[in-house]
Structures are given as structure tokens and as C-alpha cells.
Amino acid sequence: MTVFYEALGSELEAFWSLVGRGVDAGRGSRLAARRPLAATGAGDSFAAALAWMGVEPRRVRAVDPLDMLASGFLGACIDAGCVVAGLSVGGVTRSVVEAVVRFKMLGGRAIAFTSRRLSPLGLACDEVVVLPYSETVMGVGAARHAVMLAAIASASGGTVKRWDPQPPERGRGLLDYDVYLGVGEASASALYASLKTCEVFGECRPWYMLEQFIHAPIYTYKPGTRILFFRQSMRDERVEEILQGLRSAGYIVEEAPAARGDPWSTVIGQTYIVLELLKRSAERLGVVKPAYRSHEKLGELTELIYYV
């Protein structure tokens, strides 16, 4: 019987090949490079939207789908000539589909990033970037997240280069850190790491943007706390000052590296790092199947989240 960490290892072996397929899928988009754009998704897909905003902050905004629905944001999008990008690998995330449908009713244009052209999301949009890989590892999105990022990068005119992302210390696993932090596009990597701990271990480790962390959450963590910081592709003196301050105060800050000056390659490479660290912790704990699959209300929650 295949266990979770073994299946995840197989995905990691195919990681960069799958990323290349994602790059190919994004080529030729008409709408993804239009200004301005609001990207919406949930879970891993919101992490992808957050990455997109981090890469292109002047024209892209990441918006929670319920925020789109429960505010005047969609109307403001129409006034600004926005395109809405709906991100959902399966194309069945209810709130994402509903936000896109409402935007279309207002006269807006939308693009979908999904693996299924004929999904509810795909059918609702003017253009569909079809993701070439949608498989999960026992229900947990792994390499397909990198495929989504690669397709967005390609569709919006960005570049993706293969590099050798190394975890901060050999032998350490994802659960060996107490909190995940990021800046810029790398904040999306911190969110993605947190989501994987929730799904696989049923033990959620939080994520924060670096500045927000030092304004209050830090007071719940004592010196000696182990922090995983996801580095952004562009260096900044204020970031370095904060990291040095945390270390001087006794916090153990380890870093997931960036591809210098290359934001899309950074977040894709950091996805690999998260999955490698996830595999280590899962193997150490002997995880046979993800914890979320044992949740007593899984069926009801699935119906709440997705069109099934």
C-alpha cells in the first residue's frame, strides 16, 4: 500500500517537468496581461493569487472571493476596467465561481486558471488557461500548485527558470518550525506552508507577513522559537534589520532561499522546499494518509466549499 510520504516523493521527482508543462499552458493568453487585474481563489489558489500580487503589485490585487461578493469591490472593478482572474484547479470552488458569475453579470471580463475547461468556473469565463496537471497526493494539492504558478507566470508575461532550491537545513521538517513568515511574493509561500500543515497533520502552524508578525503575534512566541522565513527575490534593508533584530532577541530564524531578482522562480522553488519539508515531517511521523481525510464532518464541509 502506498503511503502519503511515498506518494509525495514521487511528485517531487516530477516537479520541474510538471512546472515546464505549466509554463507551456500559459502561453498565448489574451487577458492575463491586461491592466488592471483582480485575482481570486481559496486555499492554495489564494496563495497563488497572493504570489501574483507580490510579483506585480502595480496592476494585480489578490482578493478573497467572499470579499468580492460581500462588498462593492466588483463594481469598483468594473469602473476601473479590471479583469477578474478566477483561480481553481478543479474549477468547482463555489465562492470563486459565484464571484466570477456576478462580475460577468455586471459586464466584466474574466479569465479562469483551471484544469477543466467545462467546469463551472471555465464555463463562466471569457478565456480559460487549462492547467495540464490536476492530480493530488491523497487529496492534498502538491506539485499542481507549482503548475498553477507557472501557468500564471507564463500567461502574464513572466519568466520561470529552473534552479536548485535547498531547504534551510538538512534533516529539518515542516513541523520543526513554529511559524512561517514572508515578504512580498514570498508571503504566499508562508501561507502555502501553513495550509499544508493543516491538511496533512491536522495541526496548523500559522503564517504572517513579517511586519505584521512583529506588531503583536510575536508576543505569543518566546525566544528560542524556530521561525522559517521565506525570502523575497529583492533584498531590502528594512527586512534585514528586522531579521537581525529577531535573531538578536533570541529567535531562531532560518531562511528558505529566493532566486535573486526572479520572483516567479522564487515562489515556485519555495513550493518545492515546502513539499520537501512536508515529506520529511510526514515520513518521520509515519503519515499514511492526510489528517483532513479523517475529519468527522468532511462530507458536509466538502459540500460547503465545492460544487459536488
Backbone as numpy.savetxt, mean C-alpha at the origin, in Angstrom:
# Nx Ny Nz CAx CAy CAz Cx Cy Cz
0.99 -30.64 2.88 0.15 -29.45 2.88 1.03 -28.19 2.88
0.75 -27.28 1.97 1.49 -26.02 1.92 1.06 -25.12 3.07
2.03 -24.56 3.76 1.72 -23.65 4.85 1.98 -22.22 4.38
1.51 -21.26 5.15 1.51 -19.87 4.72 2.90 -19.37 4.35
3.87 -19.57 5.23 5.18 -18.98 4.97 5.88 -19.61 3.78
5.57 -20.87 3.49 6.15 -21.50 2.29 5.55 -20.89 1.02
4.23 -20.69 1.04 3.57 -20.08 -0.12 4.06 -18.65 -0.34
4.29 -17.93 0.75 4.80 -16.57 0.63 6.21 -16.57 0.04
7.00 -17.54 0.42 8.34 -17.66 -0.14 8.32 -17.84 -1.64
7.36 -18.59 -2.14 7.23 -18.79 -3.59 6.90 -17.48 -4.29
6.05 -16.66 -3.68 5.72 -15.36 -4.27 6.95 -14.45 -4.32
7.75 -14.50 -3.27 8.94 -13.66 -3.24 9.91 -14.03 -4.36
9.98 -15.31 -4.70 10.86 -15.74 -5.78 10.43 -15.15 -7.12
9.13 -14.95 -7.29 8.61 -14.42 -8.56 8.39 -12.92 -8.53
8.77 -12.26 -7.44 8.40 -10.87 -7.18 8.74 -9.93 -8.33
10.00 -9.88 -8.75 10.40 -8.89 -9.74 9.87 -9.21 -11.13
9.67 -10.48 -11.41 9.04 -10.85 -12.67 7.61 -10.33 -12.73
6.90 -10.44 -11.62 5.52 -9.95 -11.54 5.49 -8.43 -11.64
6.46 -7.77 -11.02 6.54 -6.31 -11.12 6.69 -5.89 -12.58
7.51 -6.59 -13.33 7.68 -6.28 -14.74 6.39 -6.38 -15.52
5.58 -7.37 -15.18 4.28 -7.51 -15.83 3.36 -6.34 -15.47
3.46 -5.87 -14.24 2.67 -4.71 -13.84 3.05 -3.47 -14.62
4.34 -3.27 -14.83 4.82 -2.13 -15.62 4.24 -2.20 -17.03
4.27 -3.36 -17.64 3.73 -3.52 -19.00 2.24 -3.21 -19.04
1.51 -3.61 -18.00 0.06 -3.42 -17.97 -0.33 -1.95 -17.93
0.51 -1.12 -17.32 0.15 0.29 -17.16 0.42 1.16 -18.37
1.14 0.66 -19.33 1.51 1.48 -20.49 0.29 1.83 -21.34
0.26 3.06 -21.83 -0.79 3.45 -22.76 -2.03 4.05 -22.12
-2.01 4.27 -20.82 -3.18 4.87 -20.17 -3.41 6.30 -20.66
-4.68 6.66 -20.84 -5.03 8.01 -21.28 -5.34 8.94 -20.11
-5.83 8.38 -19.00 -6.34 9.20 -17.92 -5.42 9.31 -16.71
-4.51 8.34 -16.51 -3.74 8.31 -15.27 -2.77 9.47 -15.12
-2.36 10.07 -16.23 -1.41 11.18 -16.17 -2.10 12.54 -16.24
-3.43 12.54 -16.22 -4.17 13.80 -16.32 -4.14 14.54 -14.99
-4.17 15.87 -15.03 -4.12 16.66 -13.81 -5.48 17.29 -13.54
-5.88 17.35 -12.30 -5.39 16.64 -11.13 -6.09 15.29 -11.00
-5.74 14.51 -9.98 -6.30 13.16 -9.84 -6.51 12.83 -8.36
-7.62 12.19 -8.06 -7.90 11.69 -6.71 -7.92 10.18 -6.75
-7.05 9.55 -5.98 -6.95 8.09 -5.95 -7.61 7.56 -4.68
-8.45 6.55 -4.85 -9.15 6.00 -3.69 -9.06 4.48 -3.69
-8.97 3.93 -2.51 -8.90 2.48 -2.33 -9.03 2.17 -0.86
-9.03 0.90 -0.52 -9.14 0.48 0.88 -8.11 -0.60 1.15
-7.61 -0.65 2.38 -6.61 -1.64 2.73 -5.33 -1.44 1.94
-4.83 -2.52 1.33 -3.61 -2.42 0.52 -3.76 -1.38 -0.58
-4.95 -1.27 -1.14 -5.18 -0.32 -2.23 -5.11 1.12 -1.75
-5.49 1.37 -0.50 -5.30 2.73 0.02 -3.82 3.01 0.22
-3.06 1.99 0.63 -1.61 2.16 0.71 -1.04 2.52 -0.66
-1.57 1.92 -1.72 -1.14 2.26 -3.08 -1.49 3.70 -3.41
-2.70 4.14 -3.02 -3.10 5.52 -3.25 -2.19 6.48 -2.49
-1.86 6.12 -1.26 -0.98 6.96 -0.44 0.41 7.06 -1.07
0.88 5.94 -1.63 2.17 5.97 -2.32 2.12 6.90 -3.53
1.04 6.82 -4.29 0.89 7.67 -5.48 0.93 9.14 -5.10
0.21 9.49 -4.03 0.24 10.88 -3.57 1.64 11.28 -3.13
2.35 10.36 -2.47 3.71 10.67 -2.03 4.66 10.89 -3.19
4.44 10.17 -4.28 5.29 10.31 -5.46 4.96 11.59 -6.23
3.66 11.91 -6.33 3.22 13.07 -7.12 2.33 13.99 -6.27
2.89 14.62 -5.25 2.06 15.41 -4.33 1.42 16.64 -4.96
1.96 17.11 -6.07 1.41 18.33 -6.68 0.11 18.07 -7.43
-0.15 16.83 -7.84 -1.35 16.60 -8.63 -2.23 15.46 -8.14
-1.73 14.60 -7.24 -2.49 13.43 -6.81 -2.81 13.54 -5.32
-4.05 13.23 -5.01 -4.47 13.18 -3.61 -5.05 11.80 -3.31
-4.61 11.19 -2.22 -5.18 9.92 -1.77 -6.37 10.22 -0.86
-7.51 9.61 -1.17 -8.73 9.90 -0.43 -9.41 8.60 -0.03
-9.77 8.48 1.22 -10.55 7.33 1.68 -11.89 7.32 0.95
-12.36 6.16 0.51 -13.62 6.14 -0.27 -14.82 6.64 0.51
-14.87 6.38 1.81 -15.99 6.90 2.60 -15.91 8.41 2.76
-14.69 8.95 2.81 -14.55 10.40 2.83 -15.08 11.00 1.53
-14.86 10.31 0.43 -15.41 10.77 -0.85 -16.93 10.81 -0.80
-17.51 9.77 -0.20 -18.97 9.63 -0.19 -19.64 10.53 0.84
-18.96 10.78 1.95 -19.61 11.45 3.08 -19.27 12.93 3.19
-18.73 13.50 2.13 -18.37 14.91 2.15 -18.68 15.52 0.79
-18.29 16.74 0.61 -18.48 17.38 -0.69 -17.29 17.21 -1.61
-16.45 16.23 -1.32 -15.20 16.10 -2.08 -15.45 15.82 -3.56
-16.42 14.97 -3.87 -16.66 14.62 -5.28 -17.09 15.84 -6.09
-17.91 16.68 -5.48 -18.31 17.91 -6.16 -17.13 18.83 -6.40
-16.25 18.91 -5.40 -15.04 19.72 -5.56 -14.15 19.15 -6.66
-14.15 17.83 -6.78 -13.38 17.17 -7.84 -13.90 17.58 -9.22
-15.21 17.60 -9.35 -15.82 18.02 -10.61 -15.40 19.45 -10.94
-15.49 20.34 -9.96 -15.14 21.75 -10.17 -13.68 21.91 -10.59
-12.82 21.03 -10.06 -11.38 21.13 -10.35 -10.96 20.36 -11.59
-11.91 19.68 -12.24 -11.57 18.89 -13.41 -10.79 17.64 -13.09
-11.05 17.08 -11.91 -10.33 15.89 -11.43 -10.74 14.64 -12.19
-9.82 13.72 -12.29 -10.10 12.32 -12.61 -10.05 11.56 -11.30
-10.95 10.60 -11.12 -10.89 9.72 -9.95 -10.32 8.38 -10.38
-9.34 7.89 -9.64 -8.77 6.56 -9.88 -9.25 5.62 -8.79
-10.01 4.61 -9.18 -10.48 3.60 -8.24 -9.51 2.43 -8.22
-8.96 2.13 -7.05 -7.97 1.07 -6.91 -8.58 -0.10 -6.15
-8.64 -1.25 -6.79 -9.16 -2.46 -6.15 -8.78 -3.65 -7.01
-7.93 -4.53 -6.49 -7.44 -5.64 -7.31 -8.60 -6.48 -7.82
-9.53 -6.82 -6.93 -10.66 -7.64 -7.35 -11.78 -6.85 -8.00
-11.78 -5.53 -7.80 -12.81 -4.67 -8.38 -14.16 -4.77 -7.70
-14.17 -5.27 -6.46 -15.46 -5.50 -5.79 -15.54 -4.82 -4.43
-14.63 -3.91 -4.12 -14.69 -3.19 -2.85 -15.85 -2.21 -2.90
-16.83 -2.42 -2.04 -18.11 -1.71 -2.18 -17.96 -0.19 -2.13
-17.26 0.32 -1.13 -17.18 1.78 -0.98 -16.43 2.42 -2.14
-15.42 1.74 -2.67 -14.69 2.27 -3.82 -15.60 2.34 -5.04
-16.33 1.26 -5.28 -17.25 1.24 -6.42 -18.32 2.32 -6.27
-18.88 2.45 -5.07 -19.94 3.44 -4.86 -19.42 4.86 -5.04
-18.19 5.13 -4.60 -17.62 6.46 -4.79 -17.44 6.77 -6.27
-16.96 5.79 -7.03 -16.76 6.00 -8.47 -18.09 6.18 -9.18
-19.07 5.36 -8.84 -20.39 5.47 -9.48 -21.00 6.84 -9.22
-20.90 7.31 -7.98 -21.47 8.63 -7.67 -20.73 9.73 -8.43
-19.42 9.60 -8.54 -18.64 10.59 -9.28 -19.04 10.61 -10.75
-19.27 9.44 -11.31 -19.71 9.36 -12.70 -21.08 10.00 -12.89
-21.95 9.83 -11.91 -23.28 10.44 -11.99 -23.20 11.96 -12.00
-22.14 12.50 -11.40 -21.94 13.95 -11.39 -21.29 14.45 -12.67
-20.92 13.51 -13.55 -20.33 13.90 -14.83 -18.82 13.76 -14.89
-18.23 13.13 -13.87 -16.78 12.98 -13.84 -16.28 11.81 -14.65
-14.97 11.75 -14.83 -14.32 10.64 -15.54 -13.48 9.86 -14.55
-13.43 8.53 -14.74 -12.76 7.67 -13.78 -11.95 6.59 -14.48
-10.89 6.18 -13.81 -10.04 5.10 -14.28 -9.94 4.04 -13.19
-9.98 2.79 -13.58 -9.87 1.69 -12.62 -8.53 0.99 -12.77
-7.95 0.62 -11.65 -6.82 -0.30 -11.61 -7.33 -1.56 -10.93
-7.59 -2.58 -11.72 -8.21 -3.80 -11.22 -7.80 -4.97 -12.12
-7.90 -6.17 -11.59 -7.54 -7.35 -12.39 -8.69 -7.83 -13.26
-9.88 -7.27 -13.05 -11.07 -7.77 -13.76 -11.77 -6.62 -14.47
-11.65 -6.59 -15.79 -12.28 -5.53 -16.58 -13.79 -5.50 -16.39
-14.40 -6.68 -16.21 -15.86 -6.77 -16.08 -16.32 -6.81 -14.63
-15.48 -6.41 -13.71 -15.87 -6.29 -12.31 -16.75 -5.06 -12.14
-17.46 -4.92 -11.01 -18.26 -3.71 -10.78 -17.45 -2.43 -10.94
-16.21 -2.42 -10.46 -15.38 -1.23 -10.61 -14.99 -1.00 -12.06
-14.56 -2.05 -12.73 -14.17 -1.92 -14.13 -15.30 -1.42 -15.01
-16.49 -1.95 -14.78 -17.64 -1.55 -15.59 -18.06 -0.11 -15.33
-17.73 0.41 -14.15 -18.15 1.77 -13.79 -17.22 2.84 -14.36
-16.04 2.45 -14.84 -15.02 3.43 -15.20 -14.89 3.64 -16.71
-14.35 4.79 -17.08 -14.11 5.12 -18.49 -12.92 4.35 -19.05
-11.97 4.06 -18.21 -10.76 3.37 -18.63 -10.38 2.35 -17.56
-9.84 1.22 -17.99 -9.43 0.17 -17.05 -7.99 -0.22 -17.35
-7.14 -0.12 -16.34 -5.81 -0.72 -16.40 -5.94 -2.10 -15.77
-5.80 -3.12 -16.59 -6.03 -4.49 -16.12 -4.75 -5.03 -15.48
-4.82 -5.29 -14.20 -3.66 -5.83 -13.49 -3.47 -7.29 -13.87
-2.25 -7.70 -14.23 -2.04 -9.04 -14.76 -1.89 -10.13 -13.71
-1.92 -9.73 -12.43 -1.73 -10.73 -11.37 -2.61 -10.36 -10.19
-3.45 -11.29 -9.75 -4.38 -11.00 -8.66 -4.35 -12.05 -7.56
-3.43 -13.01 -7.65 -3.40 -14.09 -6.68 -3.02 -13.58 -5.28
-3.54 -14.26 -4.27 -3.18 -13.97 -2.89 -2.42 -15.15 -2.30
-1.84 -14.94 -1.15 -1.24 -16.04 -0.39 -2.22 -16.39 0.72
-3.07 -17.38 0.43 -4.10 -17.80 1.38 -4.97 -16.62 1.81
-5.31 -15.77 0.85 -6.18 -14.64 1.11 -5.47 -13.35 1.45
-4.17 -13.40 1.62 -3.39 -12.20 1.97 -2.73 -11.64 0.72
-2.98 -10.37 0.44 -2.36 -9.73 -0.71 -0.87 -9.55 -0.48
-0.06 -10.07 -1.39 1.39 -10.00 -1.23 2.00 -9.36 -2.48
2.54 -10.17 -3.38 3.19 -9.61 -4.58 2.23 -8.80 -5.43
0.95 -9.09 -5.36 0.01 -8.34 -6.20 -0.02 -6.86 -5.83
0.35 -6.53 -4.58 0.43 -5.12 -4.21 1.53 -4.42 -5.00
2.65 -5.09 -5.16 3.74 -4.53 -5.97 3.33 -4.40 -7.43
2.52 -5.33 -7.92 2.03 -5.26 -9.29 1.14 -4.04 -9.46
0.27 -3.77 -8.48 -0.56 -2.57 -8.50 0.31 -1.32 -8.55
1.31 -1.24 -7.68 2.19 -0.08 -7.65 2.91 0.10 -8.98
3.38 -1.00 -9.55 4.11 -0.92 -10.82 3.21 -0.44 -11.95
1.96 -0.91 -11.97 1.02 -0.49 -13.01 0.69 0.99 -12.89
0.50 1.46 -11.66 0.23 2.89 -11.45 1.42 3.72 -11.90
2.61 3.28 -11.51 3.82 4.01 -11.89 3.92 4.14 -13.41
3.73 3.04 -14.10 3.84 3.04 -15.55 2.75 3.89 -16.20
1.52 3.74 -15.71 0.39 4.47 -16.30 0.51 5.97 -16.11
1.16 6.39 -15.04 1.27 7.82 -14.75 2.59 8.42 -15.22
3.35 7.64 -15.98 4.58 8.17 -16.55 5.81 8.02 -15.67
5.70 7.24 -14.60 6.84 7.02 -13.72 7.72 5.88 -14.21
8.82 5.68 -13.52 9.74 4.61 -13.88 9.92 3.65 -12.71
10.19 2.41 -13.03 10.45 1.38 -12.02 11.73 0.66 -12.42
12.66 0.59 -11.50 13.91 -0.12 -11.74 14.09 -1.21 -10.70
14.59 -2.33 -11.14 14.89 -3.41 -10.20 16.13 -3.04 -9.38
16.04 -3.27 -8.06 17.19 -3.07 -7.20 17.20 -4.15 -6.14
18.14 -4.10 -5.25 18.31 -5.17 -4.27 17.97 -4.65 -2.88
16.67 -4.58 -2.53 16.28 -4.04 -1.23 16.60 -5.01 -0.10
17.43 -4.59 0.82 17.85 -5.45 1.93 17.13 -5.06 3.21
16.55 -6.03 3.92 15.98 -5.74 5.24 17.04 -5.13 6.15
16.62 -4.35 7.15 17.59 -3.61 7.96 18.57 -4.48 8.73
18.16 -5.67 9.15 19.08 -6.56 9.86 18.69 -7.99 9.59
19.63 -8.81 9.22 19.32 -10.20 8.89 18.81 -10.93 10.13
17.73 -11.70 9.92 17.18 -12.48 11.01 16.00 -11.83 11.70
15.87 -10.51 11.58 14.75 -9.83 12.22 13.48 -10.07 11.41
12.34 -10.22 12.12 11.06 -10.41 11.46 10.16 -9.21 11.66
9.03 -9.19 10.97 8.13 -8.03 11.03 7.60 -7.79 12.43
7.35 -8.85 13.17 6.82 -8.70 14.52 7.88 -8.31 15.55
9.14 -8.23 15.13 10.19 -7.81 16.05 10.23 -6.30 16.22
9.37 -5.60 15.48 9.26 -4.15 15.61 7.94 -3.80 16.28
7.97 -2.72 17.06 6.77 -2.31 17.79 5.91 -1.33 17.02
6.53 -0.61 16.09 5.80 0.41 15.35 6.54 0.67 14.04
5.77 1.06 13.01 6.33 1.34 11.69 6.10 2.81 11.35
7.14 3.47 10.86 7.06 4.90 10.54 7.53 5.15 9.12
7.04 6.25 8.54 7.47 6.61 7.20 7.30 8.09 6.94
7.89 8.55 5.85 7.77 9.93 5.37 7.55 9.87 3.87
6.76 10.80 3.35 6.55 10.86 1.91 5.94 9.58 1.38
6.41 9.14 0.21 5.84 7.93 -0.38 6.06 6.71 0.50
7.08 6.73 1.35 7.39 5.58 2.20 6.40 5.42 3.36
5.58 6.43 3.62 4.51 6.25 4.62 3.59 5.12 4.20
3.42 4.95 2.89 2.59 3.86 2.38 3.17 2.50 2.75
4.49 2.40 2.79 5.13 1.14 3.17 4.89 0.83 4.64
4.90 1.87 5.48 4.61 1.68 6.90 3.18 1.18 7.09
2.24 1.77 6.36 0.85 1.31 6.43 0.75 -0.13 5.97
1.38 -0.46 4.87 1.32 -1.82 4.33 1.86 -2.83 5.34
2.95 -2.49 6.01 3.51 -3.39 7.03 2.50 -3.63 8.15
1.85 -2.57 8.59 0.86 -2.70 9.66 -0.31 -3.59 9.24
-0.78 -3.42 8.02 -1.89 -4.23 7.52 -1.54 -5.71 7.50
-0.31 -6.03 7.13 0.09 -7.44 7.07 0.12 -8.08 8.46
0.53 -7.32 9.48 0.52 -7.91 10.83 -0.91 -8.20 11.28
-1.83 -7.30 10.93 -3.24 -7.52 11.30 -3.79 -8.79 10.65
-3.54 -8.93 9.36 -4.11 -10.05 8.61 -3.50 -11.39 9.00
-2.20 -11.42 9.13 -1.50 -12.70 9.28 -1.43 -13.16 10.72
-1.19 -12.23 11.64 -0.98 -12.62 13.03 -2.15 -12.28 13.95
-3.10 -11.47 13.47 -4.18 -11.03 14.34 -3.65 -10.18 15.48
-2.54 -9.52 15.24 -1.86 -8.71 16.26 -1.34 -7.47 15.57
-2.11 -6.42 15.58 -1.82 -5.27 14.73 -0.76 -4.37 15.34
0.32 -4.17 14.61 1.34 -3.20 14.99 1.04 -1.90 14.25
1.02 -0.77 14.96 0.58 0.48 14.35 1.62 1.11 13.42
1.12 2.01 12.59 1.97 2.79 11.70 1.65 4.26 11.87
2.62 5.11 11.64 2.43 6.56 11.72 3.34 7.25 10.71
2.92 8.43 10.29 3.86 9.34 9.65 4.80 9.85 10.74
6.06 10.02 10.39 7.08 10.32 11.39 6.72 11.52 12.26
6.34 12.62 11.65 6.03 13.83 12.42 4.85 13.61 13.35
3.83 12.90 12.88 2.65 12.65 13.73 3.02 11.76 14.91
3.94 10.84 14.71 4.36 9.93 15.78 4.98 10.69 16.95
5.83 11.68 16.65 6.53 12.35 17.74 5.67 13.38 18.45
4.45 13.62 17.99 3.59 14.62 18.61 2.71 14.08 19.73
2.59 12.79 19.88 1.82 12.22 20.99 1.98 10.72 21.11
1.82 9.94 20.02 1.94 8.49 20.17 3.24 8.04 20.82
4.32 8.79 20.61 5.61 8.39 21.16 5.57 8.24 22.67
4.67 8.97 23.33 4.62 8.91 24.79 4.08 7.58 25.31
3.55 6.77 24.42 3.10 5.44 24.83 4.20 4.39 24.62
5.34 4.81 24.11 6.46 3.90 23.85 7.68 4.33 24.67
8.24 3.40 25.41 9.39 3.70 26.25 10.69 3.57 25.46
11.76 4.21 25.95 13.07 3.97 25.34 13.36 2.48 25.29
13.99 2.06 24.22 14.20 0.63 23.99 13.21 0.06 23.00
12.14 0.83 22.71 11.18 0.43 21.69 11.89 0.29 20.34
11.57 -0.77 19.63 12.19 -1.00 18.34 11.28 -0.46 17.23
11.79 0.47 16.46 11.05 1.17 15.41 11.61 0.78 14.05
10.73 0.50 13.10 11.16 0.30 11.71 10.74 1.53 10.91
11.73 2.26 10.44 11.49 3.47 9.66 11.72 3.19 8.18
10.69 3.48 7.39 10.79 3.32 5.94 11.29 4.63 5.33
12.47 4.56 4.76 13.12 5.75 4.24 12.50 6.22 2.93
12.34 7.52 2.78 11.85 8.09 1.53 13.00 8.24 0.55
12.65 8.41 -0.73 13.68 8.44 -1.77 14.50 9.73 -1.76
13.95 10.81 -1.17 14.66 12.08 -1.09 15.03 12.36 0.36
16.27 12.69 0.61 16.73 12.97 1.97 16.32 14.38 2.40
16.08 14.54 3.70 15.69 15.85 4.23 16.35 16.03 5.60
16.89 17.22 5.84 17.62 17.46 7.08 16.73 17.33 8.31
15.49 17.77 8.21 14.60 17.70 9.37 14.31 16.24 9.73
14.14 15.39 8.73 13.93 13.96 8.99 15.14 13.38 9.71
16.34 13.73 9.25 17.55 13.21 9.88 17.65 13.69 11.32
17.26 14.93 11.57 17.30 15.48 12.92 16.37 14.70 13.86
15.17 14.38 13.37 14.21 13.64 14.20 14.71 12.23 14.47
15.22 11.56 13.46 15.71 10.19 13.66 16.86 10.17 14.66
17.77 11.15 14.54 18.88 11.22 15.49 18.37 11.50 16.89
17.35 12.36 17.00 16.77 12.66 18.31 16.14 11.44 18.95
15.45 10.64 18.15 14.85 9.41 18.68 15.93 8.45 19.18
16.98 8.32 18.41 18.07 7.41 18.82 18.75 7.93 20.09
18.95 9.23 20.16 19.59 9.81 21.35 18.74 9.62 22.59
17.42 9.57 22.40 16.49 9.37 23.51 16.36 7.91 23.91
17.05 7.02 23.21 17.05 5.61 23.61 16.16 4.71 22.79
15.54 5.24 21.74 14.70 4.41 20.87 15.59 3.71 19.84
15.26 2.47 19.53 16.04 1.70 18.56 15.38 1.87 17.20
16.00 2.66 16.35 15.43 2.96 15.03 16.24 2.22 13.97
15.60 1.28 13.29 16.22 0.60 12.16 15.52 1.04 10.88
16.21 0.96 9.77 15.70 1.56 8.54 15.53 0.55 7.42
14.39 0.66 6.73 14.20 -0.02 5.45 14.69 0.94 4.39
15.67 0.58 3.59 16.31 1.53 2.69 15.42 1.96 1.53
15.84 3.03 0.88 15.14 3.56 -0.29 16.06 3.46 -1.50
15.44 3.49 -2.68 16.19 3.65 -3.93 16.37 5.15 -4.12
17.55 5.66 -3.91 17.79 7.10 -3.84 17.28 7.82 -5.08
16.39 8.79 -4.87 15.87 9.60 -5.97 14.86 8.91 -6.86
14.39 7.73 -6.46 13.49 6.92 -7.30 12.31 6.45 -6.44
11.26 7.27 -6.34 10.19 6.96 -5.39 9.40 5.70 -5.69
9.08 5.43 -6.97 8.30 4.22 -7.27 9.12 2.97 -6.99
10.37 2.98 -7.37 11.21 1.82 -7.06 11.37 1.65 -5.56
11.36 2.77 -4.84 11.45 2.71 -3.37 10.28 1.95 -2.77
9.05 2.35 -3.10 7.90 1.71 -2.45 7.73 0.27 -2.91
8.11 -0.03 -4.14 8.03 -1.41 -4.61 9.08 -2.27 -3.90
10.30 -1.75 -3.80 11.33 -2.48 -3.08 11.01 -2.66 -1.61
10.39 -1.65 -1.01 10.01 -1.77 0.40 8.87 -2.76 0.59
8.04 -2.94 -0.42 7.03 -4.00 -0.38 7.72 -5.36 -0.26
8.79 -5.54 -1.03 9.56 -6.78 -0.94 10.12 -6.96 0.47
10.65 -5.90 1.05 11.20 -5.98 2.40 10.13 -6.38 3.40
8.96 -5.75 3.32 7.86 -6.09 4.23 7.52 -7.57 4.11
7.42 -8.07 2.90 7.04 -9.47 2.69 8.13 -10.43 3.18
9.38 -10.05 3.00 10.48 -10.88 3.51 10.45 -10.92 5.04
10.24 -9.78 5.68 10.14 -9.73 7.14 8.91 -10.48 7.63
7.82 -10.38 6.87 6.59 -11.11 7.20 6.84 -12.61 7.16
7.52 -13.06 6.14 7.84 -14.48 6.01 8.67 -14.97 7.19
9.65 -14.18 7.60 10.50 -14.59 8.72 9.69 -14.79 10.00
8.83 -13.81 10.31 8.02 -13.94 11.53 7.04 -15.09 11.42
6.43 -15.26 10.25 5.46 -16.34 10.06 6.14 -17.71 10.19
7.33 -17.83 9.64 8.05 -19.10 9.73 8.47 -19.38 11.17
8.92 -18.36 11.86 9.35 -18.52 13.25 8.19 -18.97 14.13
7.00 -18.44 13.85 5.82 -18.78 14.65 5.08 -20.00 14.11
5.53 -20.52 12.97 4.87 -21.68 12.39 3.46 -21.40 11.91
3.26 -20.24 11.29 1.92 -19.85 10.83 1.51 -20.73 9.65
0.46 -21.51 9.85 -0.05 -22.39 8.81 -1.03 -21.65 7.91
-1.88 -20.83 8.52 -2.82 -20.02 7.76 -2.96 -18.67 8.43
-3.32 -17.63 7.68 -3.44 -16.28 8.25 -4.49 -16.23 9.34
-4.25 -15.41 10.36 -5.15 -15.32 11.50 -6.54 -14.83 11.10
-6.62 -13.95 10.10 -7.92 -13.37 9.77 -8.92 -14.44 9.36
-8.44 -15.55 8.83 -9.34 -16.60 8.34 -10.05 -17.32 9.48
-9.58 -17.12 10.69 -10.21 -17.76 11.84 -11.15 -16.81 12.58
-11.33 -15.61 12.07 -12.20 -14.64 12.74 -13.64 -15.14 12.72
-14.29 -15.07 13.87 -15.63 -15.65 14.00 -16.68 -14.94 13.15
-16.42 -13.73 12.73 -17.39 -12.96 11.93 -16.88 -12.72 10.51
-16.00 -13.59 10.03 -15.37 -13.37 8.73 -16.40 -13.24 7.61
-17.39 -14.12 7.59 -18.40 -14.08 6.53 -19.17 -12.77 6.52
-19.61 -12.33 7.69 -20.38 -11.09 7.77 -19.52 -9.89 7.37
-18.26 -9.89 7.80 -17.38 -8.77 7.47 -17.07 -8.73 5.98
-16.91 -9.90 5.38 -16.65 -9.97 3.93 -17.81 -9.35 3.15
-19.03 -9.66 3.56 -20.20 -9.09 2.88 -20.30 -7.58 3.09
-19.80 -7.12 4.23 -19.82 -5.68 4.51 -18.84 -4.92 3.63
-17.73 -5.57 3.31 -16.64 -4.90 2.60 -16.76 -5.04 1.08
-17.17 -6.22 0.62 -17.13 -6.54 -0.81 -18.50 -6.89 -1.38
-18.63 -6.72 -2.69 -19.76 -7.33 -3.41 -19.44 -8.81 -3.57
-20.25 -9.67 -3.00 -19.99 -11.12 -3.06 -21.17 -11.84 -3.69
